[in-house]
Amino acid sequence: MEESRSLGAGMFSSRGALWRRILEYGRMIRFSHSVFLLPFAMSAFLLAPKEQFTKGKFILILVALVCARSAAMGFNRILDRDIDALNPRTAMRSLPAGRIGYKEACAFVAASSVGFLASAFFLNELAAMLAPLALGFIFAYSYTKRFTTLSHFWLGIATALAPAGTWVAVTGELEPSILVLVGSVAMWVCGFDILYACQDVEFDRDHGLFSLPARLGIGRALWVARFCHLLSFLGFLWIKELFGLGVIYLCGVGAIGVLFVVEHSLVSEKDLSRINDAFFTVNGVVSVLYFVALVGDLIWG
């Protein structure tokens, strides 16, 4: 009896340790931030013609999206581990804090990269051809803050490859119409990344890192972020005309415009105390709201 209890306790402990490990990897790659990316990728899926759609293809698309994002975030954490260790805001991240080792993280990135490339290979020929280029572009972002203030724009494009890739995965081709959604998402991400970078201005300047807030100052960088979100909003409106969407979609985009105004009202040159509300809460709502408005319009519009 005692031996059975000991064995059961050991199994419970092992499962608990495994679950904690999974959660730690999730924290490393900010898996919860998938709410920023996945709704726009699924929006591209809904807009794409689906003559050759299968359930298996849908599963491969999800695997590709998860693996690509995991590889990108993991690579960024590996490359920035020494910088993160110096920044009080990021010092407790998984790698600098030692909760995940360097070799473990490298193995995670390698496995995620293989998963992404394999998924693309089984989707279609164009997806297989573009996948290595997309992965290289995404990885390259992690170096940009070391030499250019355009790193925010690079991140925006890298993130917006998700809806572009989803369209290619479904249709086997890349049409100009979906590039409007890609550009809108890129400007959206660029705008909120500039906002987020405002809290590290002094650190970036002291350590020779490039960001628009560090280069231009917070005040002028905020105006660039506002302009990016204006372009994003106009792009969302343009999509209505390109895809023949209706009033429900238009109302959703209007609400997103209001959210952009709210987001920028939370942050000012003299007060960055609510930057997390602007970055996490508002932008999470933006992406989900866009997807819900699109679904509603396609069903009832």
TIPA-39212 format. One line per 10 residues: number of its first residue (from 0); for each residue x, y, z of N, C-alpha, C. Coordinates in steps of 0.001 Angstrom, whole numbers, always signed. Layout:
<sites>
NUM = X:Y:Z:X:Y:Z:X:Y:Z ~ ... .
</sites>
This chain:
<sites>
0 = +826:-1209:+0:+0:+0:+0:+855:+1252:+0 ~ +1850:+1271:+888:+2740:+2435:+961:+3493:+2621:-345 ~ +3879:+1490:-953:+4622:+1571:-2214:+3746:+2156:-3319 ~ +2450:+1766:-3319:+1526:+2293:-4315:+1331:+3785:-4142 ~ +1202:+4195:-2871:+1045:+5632:-2612:+2265:+6418:-3067 ~ +3454:+5842:-2796:+4700:+6501:-3185:+4808:+6620:-4693 ~ +4393:+5546:-5406:+4434:+5566:-6865:+3459:+6605:-7419 ~ +2263:+6641:-6829:+1269:+7621:-7279:+1738:+9037:-7041 ~ +2342:+9281:-5893:+2849:+10619:-5593:+3958:+11007:-6552 ~ +4797:+10009:-6911:+5882:+10286:-7842:+5370:+10641:-9220 .
10 = +4326:+9926:-9677:+3733:+10222:-10981:+3091:+11610:-10983 ~ +2411:+11942:-9885:+1784:+13259:-9777:+2829:+14361:-9805 ~ +3941:+14107:-9092:+5019:+15092:-9048:+5647:+15277:-10427 ~ +5818:+14168:-11166:+6420:+14246:-12498:+5525:+15017:-13458 ~ +4214:+14744:-13362:+3281:+15466:-14229:+3268:+16952:-13890 ~ +3330:+17236:-12581:+3359:+18631:-12163:+4599:+19343:-12667 ~ +5744:+18663:-12615:+6995:+19249:-13094:+6946:+19474:-14601 ~ +6359:+18508:-15326:+6240:+18646:-16777:+5337:+19828:-17130 ~ +4228:+19973:-16413:+3311:+21067:-16670:+3971:+22415:-16388 ~ +4732:+22475:-15290:+5449:+23724:-14972:+6462:+24053:-16046 .
20 = +7079:+23019:-16614:+8062:+23242:-17676:+7387:+23794:-18926 ~ +6240:+23214:-19260:+5489:+23694:-20418:+5084:+25152:-20226 ~ +4622:+25476:-19024:+4232:+26855:-18736:+5420:+27804:-18844 ~ +6599:+27331:-18446:+7791:+28179:-18524:+8163:+28477:-19967 ~ +8055:+27470:-20823:+8303:+27717:-22249:+7244:+28659:-22818 ~ +6006:+28495:-22357:+4955:+29411:-22789:+5242:+30841:-22384 ~ +5791:+31026:-21177:+6159:+32371:-20729:+7329:+32912:-21532 ~ +8261:+32048:-21888:+9429:+32488:-22639:+9026:+33079:-23992 ~ +8085:+32427:-24656:+7685:+32890:-25987:+6428:+33764:-25940 ~ +5994:+34111:-24713:+4780:+34928:-24547:+3619:+34330:-25351 .
30 = +3317:+33063:-25077:+2282:+32367:-25837:+943:+33079:-25718 ~ +710:+33718:-24577:-547:+34438:-24378:-712:+35580:-25377 ~ +403:+36065:-25942:+332:+37159:-26912:-106:+36675:-28294 ~ -375:+35375:-28428:-890:+34874:-29696:-2211:+35526:-30063 ~ -2885:+36108:-29061:-4142:+36807:-29325:-3923:+37993:-30260 ~ -2682:+38516:-30320:-2374:+39601:-31255:-2300:+39102:-32688 ~ -1797:+37901:-32873:-1456:+37383:-34200:-2544:+36511:-34803 ~ -3040:+35546:-34031:-3911:+34512:-34571:-5198:+35051:-35196 ~ -5894:+36041:-34585:-7129:+36523:-35216:-6924:+37082:-36618 ~ -5803:+37763:-36857:-5567:+38306:-38202:-5190:+37197:-39181 .
40 = -4467:+36198:-38713:-4160:+35063:-39583:-5439:+34334:-39971 ~ -6330:+34150:-39003:-7607:+33488:-39290:-8517:+34372:-40139 ~ -8361:+35680:-40035:-9119:+36581:-40903:-8724:+36375:-42356 ~ -7418:+36238:-42599:-6963:+35952:-43965:-7519:+34623:-44446 ~ -7604:+33669:-43547:-8183:+32368:-43896:-9634:+32522:-44335 ~ -10409:+33337:-43613:-11817:+33532:-43942:-12000:+34264:-45271 ~ -11098:+35192:-45572:-11219:+35983:-46796:-10769:+35216:-48042 ~ -9930:+34210:-47846:-9355:+33494:-48985:-10375:+32566:-49637 ~ -10346:+32451:-50966:-11180:+31432:-51635:-10707:+30040:-51241 ~ -11650:+29128:-51073:-11303:+27829:-50485:-11691:+26651:-51376 .
50 = -11441:+26772:-52651:-11784:+25677:-53552:-11037:+24394:-53214 ~ -9803:+24544:-52705:-8992:+23370:-52416:-8819:+23154:-50908 ~ -9764:+23662:-50126:-9633:+23583:-48671:-9959:+22186:-48150 ~ -9179:+21733:-47168:-9448:+20493:-46452:-9203:+20722:-44967 ~ -9775:+19873:-44128:-9547:+19973:-42686:-8069:+19748:-42354 ~ -7438:+18847:-43097:-6012:+18591:-42874:-5177:+19824:-43140 ~ -5550:+20572:-44184:-4823:+21804:-44492:-4994:+22823:-43366 ~ -6193:+22902:-42796:-6440:+23836:-41701:-5552:+23495:-40500 ~ -5425:+22228:-40177:-4564:+21802:-39065:-3112:+22160:-39350 ~ -2663:+21943:-40595:-1290:+22298:-40965:-1053:+23803:-40840 .
60 = -2055:+24602:-41188:-1922:+26054:-41059:-1736:+26446:-39600 ~ -2541:+25866:-38711:-2412:+26163:-37279:-1042:+25748:-36744 ~ -585:+24569:-37152:+738:+24095:-36711:+1824:+25044:-37210 ~ +1713:+25464:-38462:+2714:+26379:-39030:+2735:+27704:-38281 ~ +1572:+28250:-37965:+1498:+29524:-37256:+2119:+29425:-35870 ~ +1763:+28384:-35137:+2291:+28209:-33778:+3802:+27997:-33812 ~ +4260:+27162:-34739:+5696:+26858:-34814:+6507:+28075:-35245 ~ +5989:+28832:-36214:+6720:+30015:-36678:+6855:+31035:-35560 ~ +5761:+31299:-34853:+5818:+32274:-33767:+6718:+31783:-32640 ~ +6639:+30494:-32310:+7478:+29945:-31248:+8955:+30046:-31594 .
70 = +9290:+29724:-32855:+10683:+29818:-33292:+11167:+31259:-33247 ~ +10328:+32195:-33708:+10723:+33607:-33735:+10947:+34156:-32333 ~ +10010:+33899:-31425:+10134:+34411:-30065:+11294:+33754:-29336 ~ +11452:+32446:-29534:+12557:+31753:-28885:+13905:+32266:-29357 ~ +14027:+32489:-30664:+15277:+33011:-31214:+15570:+34399:-30663 ~ +14533:+35228:-30580:+14712:+36574:-30043:+15171:+36538:-28590 ~ +14603:+35634:-27803:+14997:+35524:-26394:+16452:+35043:-26255 ~ +16853:+34133:-27137:+18239:+33647:-27093:+19206:+34774:-27427 ~ +18917:+35485:-28496:+19826:+36532:-28953:+19904:+37692:-27960 ~ +18793:+37972:-27284:+18739:+39126:-26383:+18986:+38777:-24921 .
80 = +19404:+37552:-24635:+19480:+37122:-23238:+20434:+37983:-22411 ~ +21561:+38393:-22986:+22508:+39226:-22236:+21970:+40640:-22039 ~ +21318:+41183:-23060:+20708:+42503:-22947:+19577:+42474:-21928 ~ +18742:+41426:-22005:+17626:+41309:-21065:+18114:+41230:-19621 ~ +19262:+40594:-19411:+19796:+40460:-18060:+20187:+41814:-17465 ~ +20516:+42770:-18314:+20937:+44094:-17836:+19762:+45039:-17590 ~ +18630:+44731:-18202:+17465:+45614:-18112:+16580:+45170:-16953 ~ +16358:+46007:-15957:+15521:+45611:-14815:+14126:+45137:-15230 ~ +13602:+45684:-16321:+12263:+45296:-16767:+12224:+43875:-17316 ~ +13348:+43373:-17833:+13364:+42071:-18500:+14282:+41051:-17824 .
90 = +14905:+41441:-16734:+15918:+40572:-16105:+15344:+39251:-15616 ~ +14053:+39199:-15327:+13449:+37976:-14808:+12833:+37104:-15899 ~ +13122:+37406:-17156:+12676:+36511:-18216:+13368:+35157:-18098 ~ +12840:+34160:-18748:+13246:+32772:-18509:+14735:+32520:-18703 ~ +15329:+33028:-19784:+16740:+32757:-20040:+17676:+33527:-19112 ~ +17564:+34849:-19002:+18480:+35549:-18098:+18325:+35126:-16637 ~ +17119:+34700:-16252:+16903:+34254:-14875:+17346:+32809:-14660 ~ +17690:+32100:-15743:+18208:+30746:-15621:+17159:+29663:-15489 ~ +15888:+29990:-15695:+14852:+28967:-15570:+14809:+28057:-16805 ~ +15328:+28559:-17934:+15515:+27751:-19135:+16949:+27945:-19591 .
100 = +17632:+26864:-19888:+19028:+26933:-20302:+19184:+27299:-21769 ~ +20379:+27739:-22117:+20680:+28142:-23492:+20479:+26986:-24468 ~ +21003:+25799:-24144:+20886:+24657:-25046:+19431:+24214:-25187 ~ +18700:+24270:-24082:+17274:+23937:-24147:+16533:+24865:-25103 ~ +16814:+26148:-24969:+16149:+27136:-25817:+16508:+26930:-27284 ~ +17776:+26628:-27558:+18202:+26376:-28940:+17486:+25160:-29522 ~ +17353:+24103:-28713:+16649:+22907:-29170:+15175:+23221:-29445 ~ +14581:+24055:-28604:+13181:+24454:-28788:+13006:+25219:-30098 ~ +13917:+26152:-30371:+13844:+26932:-31608:+14044:+26032:-32825 ~ +14998:+25105:-32727:+15253:+24189:-33847:+14026:+23320:-34132 .
110 = +13429:+22785:-33080:+12250:+21936:-33260:+11083:+22737:-33837 ~ +10890:+23960:-33353:+9806:+24808:-33861:+10037:+25154:-35325 ~ +11288:+25433:-35698:+11610:+25760:-37085:+11335:+24579:-38006 ~ +11733:+23396:-37583:+11473:+22192:-38388:+9972:+21973:-38542 ~ +9227:+22186:-37447:+7777:+22033:-37517:+7140:+22991:-38505 ~ +7631:+24233:-38523:+7103:+25226:-39463:+7428:+24853:-40903 ~ +8679:+24523:-41163:+9089:+24199:-42534:+8392:+22934:-43038 ~ +8239:+21952:-42152:+7563:+20719:-42562:+6090:+20975:-42871 ~ +5442:+21792:-42052:+4027:+22112:-42298:+3874:+22818:-43635 ~ +4757:+23780:-43919:+4694:+24497:-45189:+4922:+23547:-46367 .
120 = +5822:+22608:-46204:+6126:+21653:-47273:+4888:+20849:-47661 ~ +4085:+20477:-46683:+2912:+19653:-46959:+1685:+20472:-47363 ~ +1780:+21807:-47281:+644:+22646:-47665:+552:+22814:-49185 ~ +1564:+23423:-49766:+1604:+23537:-51227:+2998:+24003:-51644 ~ +3233:+24022:-52950:+4577:+24310:-53471:+5033:+25721:-53136 ~ +4158:+26708:-53293:+4563:+28086:-53015:+4857:+28286:-51535 ~ +4037:+27698:-50680:+4283:+27794:-49239:+5639:+27182:-48885 ~ +5955:+26052:-49480:+7240:+25396:-49213:+8413:+26254:-49676 ~ +8251:+26940:-50814:+9323:+27787:-51342:+9540:+29039:-50493 ~ +8443:+29629:-50004:+8542:+30893:-49277:+8865:+30710:-47799 .
130 = +8597:+29544:-47252:+8764:+29339:-45807:+10187:+29625:-45310 ~ +11242:+29127:-45971:+12593:+29441:-45476:+12897:+30941:-45520 ~ +12401:+31631:-46569:+12623:+33076:-46658:+11895:+33801:-45537 ~ +10666:+33377:-45264:+9891:+33994:-44189:+10574:+33778:-42843 ~ +11061:+32562:-42613:+11721:+32275:-41339:+12989:+33097:-41186 ~ +13752:+33232:-42261:+14957:+34057:-42215:+14644:+35516:-41935 ~ +13581:+36028:-42555:+13183:+37419:-42329:+12763:+37628:-40876 ~ +12022:+36666:-40337:+11569:+36764:-38951:+12752:+36724:-37993 ~ +13691:+35818:-38228:+14872:+35736:-37362:+15710:+37013:-37442 ~ +15780:+37586:-38641:+16617:+38774:-38832:+16141:+39943:-37994 .
140 = +14848:+39970:-37691:+14333:+41072:-36863:+15108:+41205:-35555 ~ +15488:+40097:-34964:+16145:+40131:-33658:+17469:+40891:-33683 ~ +18059:+41066:-34862:+19319:+41805:-34971:+19103:+43299:-35227 ~ +17898:+43675:-35687:+17719:+45024:-36222:+17910:+46126:-35185 ~ +17529:+45874:-33942:+17659:+46924:-32930:+19121:+47293:-32657 ~ +20031:+46481:-33204:+21454:+46751:-33022:+22022:+47689:-34082 ~ +21224:+47967:-35140:+21806:+48823:-36180:+20814:+49769:-36862 ~ +19510:+49677:-36584:+18585:+50573:-37276:+17367:+50910:-36418 ~ +16916:+52158:-36535:+15695:+52568:-35850:+14448:+52055:-36560 ~ +14624:+51430:-37711:+13492:+50864:-38448:+13100:+49472:-37931 .
150 = +13655:+49081:-36813:+13366:+47752:-36259:+11869:+47557:-36016 ~ +11163:+48619:-35641:+9718:+48507:-35401:+8971:+48133:-36680 ~ +9398:+48705:-37794:+8756:+48400:-39073:+9081:+46972:-39510 ~ +10297:+46547:-39224:+10688:+45174:-39550:+9812:+44201:-38774 ~ +9603:+44487:-37480:+8748:+43626:-36667:+7324:+43613:-37209 ~ +6840:+44789:-37617:+5492:+44843:-38160:+5328:+43951:-39374 ~ +6281:+44020:-40297:+6210:+43186:-41501:+6357:+41715:-41144 ~ +7292:+41408:-40232:+7507:+40017:-39829:+6236:+39417:-39233 ~ +5541:+40191:-38403:+4298:+39711:-37806:+3203:+39568:-38853 ~ +3151:+40508:-39779:+2112:+40497:-40807:+2323:+39392:-41844 .
160 = +3456:+38708:-41796:+3636:+37556:-42670:+2654:+36441:-42326 ~ +2088:+36484:-41109:+1134:+35442:-40704:-110:+35431:-41593 ~ -820:+36565:-41758:-1957:+36520:-42690:-1547:+36268:-44139 ~ -370:+36773:-44541:+100:+36504:-45907:+346:+35010:-46093 ~ +1005:+34403:-45114:+1281:+32977:-45196:+22:+32139:-45168 ~ -958:+32567:-44375:-2227:+31836:-44320:-2925:+31865:-45671 ~ -2919:+33026:-46315:-3525:+33142:-47655:-2824:+32213:-48644 ~ -1493:+32221:-48646:-732:+31345:-49538:-1028:+29883:-49242 ~ -1140:+29547:-47952:-1409:+28160:-47572:-2759:+27683:-48089 ~ -3748:+28574:-48103:-5090:+28196:-48543:-5201:+28183:-50062 .
170 = -4629:+29198:-50719:-4861:+29380:-52155:-3715:+28893:-53045 ~ -2520:+28808:-52488:-1369:+28439:-53305:-800:+29579:-54112 ~ -1288:+30810:-53863:-782:+31983:-54572:-893:+33199:-53659 ~ -260:+34296:-54065:-281:+35530:-53281:-863:+36637:-54142 ~ -2062:+37106:-53793:-2750:+38123:-54579:-2590:+39500:-53951 ~ -2608:+40564:-54771:-2431:+41922:-54248:-3465:+42311:-53197 ~ -4684:+41796:-53297:-5737:+42217:-52372:-5397:+41886:-50917 ~ -4792:+40738:-50672:-4482:+40370:-49286:-3331:+41199:-48744 ~ -2536:+41802:-49623:-1417:+42621:-49169:-1893:+43878:-48439 ~ -3141:+44284:-48679:-3689:+45415:-47935:-3863:+45028:-46470 .
180 = -4371:+43809:-46216:-4469:+43340:-44830:-3084:+43190:-44222 ~ -2134:+42684:-45003:-753:+42529:-44517:-186:+43892:-44112 ~ -354:+44901:-44966:+150:+46231:-44649:-544:+46841:-43447 ~ -1849:+46622:-43325:-2598:+47166:-42188:-2123:+46550:-40879 ~ -1933:+45246:-40883:-1437:+44574:-39684:-19:+45036:-39358 ~ +804:+45194:-40391:+2184:+45650:-40164:+2208:+47021:-39503 ~ +1371:+47951:-39971:+1320:+49290:-39381:+755:+49266:-37963 ~ -200:+48389:-37737:-756:+48230:-36390:+319:+47763:-35402 ~ +1057:+46731:-35785:+2112:+46208:-34917:+3219:+47244:-34719 ~ +3621:+47893:-35799:+4667:+48918:-35711:+4269:+50019:-34737 .
190 = +3015:+50465:-34808:+2557:+51523:-33927:+2620:+51138:-32472 ~ +2121:+49950:-32138:+2137:+49611:-30708:+3520:+49186:-30236 ~ +4393:+48733:-31140:+5762:+48429:-30726:+6532:+49709:-30390 ~ +6260:+50783:-31126:+6871:+52075:-30802:+6422:+52533:-29418 ~ +5117:+52381:-29140:+4610:+52727:-27810:+5340:+51937:-26731 ~ +5475:+50641:-26953:+6101:+49764:-25953:+7558:+50141:-25734 ~ +8242:+50574:-26807:+9662:+50921:-26702:+9897:+52200:-25907 ~ +8846:+52989:-25702:+9011:+54250:-24972:+9490:+54029:-23542 ~ +9170:+52876:-22959:+9559:+52643:-21574:+11037:+52268:-21422 ~ +11732:+52021:-22544:+13146:+51633:-22482:+14068:+52671:-23102 .
200 = +13616:+53903:-23191:+14394:+54931:-23887:+15792:+55088:-23290 ~ +15884:+55285:-22001:+17183:+55516:-21362:+18070:+54290:-21472 ~ +17495:+53119:-21273:+18279:+51879:-21384:+18828:+51723:-22792 ~ +17993:+51954:-23798:+18438:+51814:-25188:+19560:+52791:-25518 ~ +19442:+54011:-25052:+20489:+55002:-25313:+21787:+54627:-24618 ~ +21695:+54157:-23387:+22895:+53809:-22619:+23628:+52607:-23198 ~ +22892:+51709:-23868:+23500:+50471:-24358:+23612:+50425:-25875 ~ +23450:+51562:-26520:+23659:+51643:-27960:+22654:+50884:-28785 ~ +21418:+50738:-28282:+20367:+50057:-29030:+19515:+51087:-29771 ~ +18975:+50673:-30905:+18257:+51605:-31765:+16745:+51419:-31594 .
210 = +16065:+52510:-31372:+14609:+52540:-31375:+14183:+53958:-31718 ~ +12984:+54101:-32234:+12516:+55446:-32576:+12380:+56347:-31347 ~ +11850:+55866:-30225:+11795:+56739:-29043:+13175:+57180:-28584 ~ +14168:+56283:-28652:+15521:+56657:-28244:+16138:+57644:-29221 ~ +15801:+57526:-30494:+16375:+58387:-31526:+15657:+59742:-31605 ~ +14330:+59714:-31610:+13552:+60929:-31832:+13082:+61593:-30544 ~ +13093:+60847:-29452:+12451:+61314:-28237:+11035:+60763:-28171 ~ +10486:+60651:-26988:+9186:+60021:-26812:+8084:+60793:-27531 ~ +8095:+62117:-27422:+7031:+62923:-28013:+6884:+62701:-29503 ~ +7980:+62813:-30241:+7911:+62645:-31694:+7654:+61188:-32088 .
220 = +8195:+60257:-31289:+7942:+58842:-31574:+6460:+58507:-31425 ~ +5801:+59128:-30465:+4365:+58898:-30295:+3579:+59365:-31513 ~ +4025:+60447:-32138:+3352:+60916:-33354:+3547:+59926:-34502 ~ +4715:+59312:-34580:+4937:+58283:-35605:+4001:+57102:-35353 ~ +3867:+56713:-34090:+2969:+55603:-33747:+1529:+55937:-34121 ~ +1113:+57166:-33873:-252:+57580:-34237:-460:+57511:-35753 ~ +547:+57945:-36504:+443:+57903:-37959:+358:+56458:-38454 ~ +1126:+55569:-37837:+1071:+54150:-38202:-334:+53596:-37985 ~ -934:+53934:-36864:-2271:+53425:-36576:-3327:+54071:-37466 ~ -3104:+55293:-37900:-4005:+55901:-38880:-3952:+55133:-40192 .
230 = -2748:+54802:-40648:-2602:+54012:-41876:-3251:+52644:-41723 ~ -3086:+52036:-40558:-3701:+50738:-40298:-5222:+50836:-40400 ~ -5793:+51851:-39781:-7238:+52065:-39815:-7734:+52261:-41251 ~ -7034:+53064:-42030:-7429:+53301:-43417:-7326:+52019:-44246 ~ -6314:+51205:-43952:-6181:+49930:-44646:-7341:+48996:-44348 ~ -7766:+48953:-43076:-8921:+48125:-42716:-10175:+48589:-43462 ~ -10327:+49903:-43616:-11460:+50427:-44368:-11380:+50014:-45837 ~ -10204:+50044:-46404:-10009:+49682:-47808:-10392:+48223:-48054 ~ -10112:+47384:-47076:-10437:+45956:-47218:-11935:+45752:-47415 ~ -12751:+46608:-46811:-14199:+46528:-47010:-14545:+46601:-48491 .
240 = -13910:+47514:-49216:-14195:+47674:-50636:-13600:+46533:-51457 ~ -12412:+46095:-51099:-11736:+45052:-51874:-12479:+43724:-51819 ~ -13082:+43422:-50666:-13717:+42118:-50491:-15240:+42206:-50402 ~ -15790:+43383:-50685:-17237:+43521:-50716:-17899:+43277:-49375 ~ -17294:+43739:-48302:-17848:+43537:-46966:-18892:+44611:-46663 ~ -19644:+44409:-45574:-20792:+45261:-45329:-20747:+46052:-44047 ~ -21938:+46341:-43515:-22095:+47263:-42395:-21497:+46712:-41103 ~ -21657:+45419:-40868:-21130:+44841:-39625:-19616:+45005:-39576 ~ -18968:+44702:-40684:-17509:+44893:-40748:-17156:+46361:-40537 ~ -17892:+47244:-41180:-17615:+48675:-41067:-17764:+49154:-39625 .
250 = -18768:+48673:-38926:-18950:+49040:-37515:-17783:+48541:-36669 ~ -17310:+47325:-36976:-16164:+46794:-36247:-14923:+47628:-36464 ~ -14675:+48026:-37697:-13510:+48863:-37995:-13658:+50230:-37332 ~ -14882:+50767:-37316:-15112:+52031:-36617:-14770:+51922:-35137 ~ -15163:+50801:-34523:-14837:+50577:-33111:-13328:+50463:-32906 ~ -12643:+49856:-33873:-11183:+49759:-33787:-10565:+51152:-33843 ~ -11119:+52031:-34695:-10639:+53408:-34736:-10773:+54085:-33386 ~ -11889:+53847:-32709:-12082:+54406:-31362:-11043:+53831:-30395 ~ -10782:+52542:-30518:-9778:+51919:-29644:-8389:+52509:-29870 ~ -8055:+52804:-31115:-6766:+53462:-31387:-6683:+54806:-30670 .
260 = -7778:+55561:-30704:-7791:+56851:-30012:-7624:+56641:-28512 ~ -8323:+55654:-27964:-8204:+55349:-26535:-6775:+54946:-26191 ~ -6197:+54083:-27027:-4829:+53609:-26789:-3850:+54770:-26664 ~ -3955:+55719:-27573:-3007:+56841:-27563:-3344:+57876:-26498 ~ -4576:+57860:-26017:-4915:+58761:-24918:-4351:+58264:-23590 ~ -4009:+56970:-23527:-3475:+56398:-22291:-2000:+56705:-22096 ~ -1322:+57125:-23174:+132:+57316:-23125:+471:+58732:-23565 ~ +1352:+59364:-22845:+1833:+60688:-23233:+3316:+60784:-22928 ~ +3932:+61816:-23451:+5369:+61989:-23248:+5714:+62081:-21772 ~ +4813:+62636:-20970:+5090:+62844:-19544:+4525:+61749:-18652 .
270 = +3733:+60859:-19201:+3107:+59820:-18381:+3031:+58511:-19155 ~ +3900:+57564:-18786:+3923:+56240:-19409:+3386:+55175:-18463 ~ +2739:+55587:-17389:+2333:+54646:-16347:+1287:+53641:-16826 ~ +540:+53987:-17878:-524:+53094:-18353:-156:+52434:-19682 ~ +1127:+52314:-19918:+1558:+51760:-21204:+1173:+50293:-21348 ~ +1138:+49554:-20240:+722:+48157:-20322:-747:+48028:-20694 ~ -1579:+48947:-20180:-2989:+48942:-20584:-3102:+49210:-22081 ~ -2315:+50171:-22573:-2356:+50505:-23996:-1847:+49345:-24846 ~ -768:+48709:-24398:-125:+47674:-25204:-894:+46355:-25155 ~ -1124:+45838:-23962:-1699:+44504:-23825:-3224:+44505:-23997 .
280 = -3911:+45307:-23201:-5374:+45235:-23180:-5988:+45730:-24480 ~ -5659:+46956:-24876:-6306:+47547:-26048:-5978:+46764:-27312 ~ -4727:+46396:-27512:-4357:+45714:-28752:-4885:+44288:-28818 ~ -5023:+43647:-27652:-5673:+42342:-27642:-7116:+42443:-28098 ~ -7807:+43503:-27670:-9195:+43723:-28083:-9272:+44051:-29571 ~ -8315:+44832:-30084:-8320:+45210:-31500:-8328:+43985:-32395 ~ -7416:+43053:-32165:-7305:+41894:-33050:-8532:+40992:-32962 ~ -9019:+40759:-31746:-10202:+39906:-31579:-11430:+40580:-32178 ~ -11573:+41882:-31955:-12716:+42619:-32491:-12728:+42572:-34016 ~ -11558:+42706:-34630:-11490:+42648:-36090:-12008:+41297:-36593 .
290 = -11548:+40237:-35970:-11960:+38894:-36380:-13460:+38689:-36177 ~ -13971:+39123:-35038:-15401:+38961:-34749:-16249:+39756:-35744 ~ -15821:+40987:-36055:-16568:+41808:-37019:-16561:+41156:-38398 ~ -15433:+40593:-38783:-15350:+39931:-40089:-16244:+38701:-40132 ~ -16191:+37885:-39084:-17035:+36687:-39032:-18514:+37086:-39077 ~ -18873:+38092:-38266:-20256:+38536:-38253:-20722:+39024:-39608 ~ -19868:+39745:-40311:-20254:+40264:-41613:-20380:+39154:-42646 ~ -19497:+38182:-42602:-19555:+37091:-43566:-20770:+36216:-43334 ~ -21224:+36114:-42069:-22378:+35265:-41769:-23703:+36005:-41967 ~ -23764:+37235:-41426:-25057:+37953:-41410:-25067:+39212:-42287 .
300 = -23887:+39606:-42803:-23833:+40870:-43508:-24575:+40834:-44848 .
</sites>
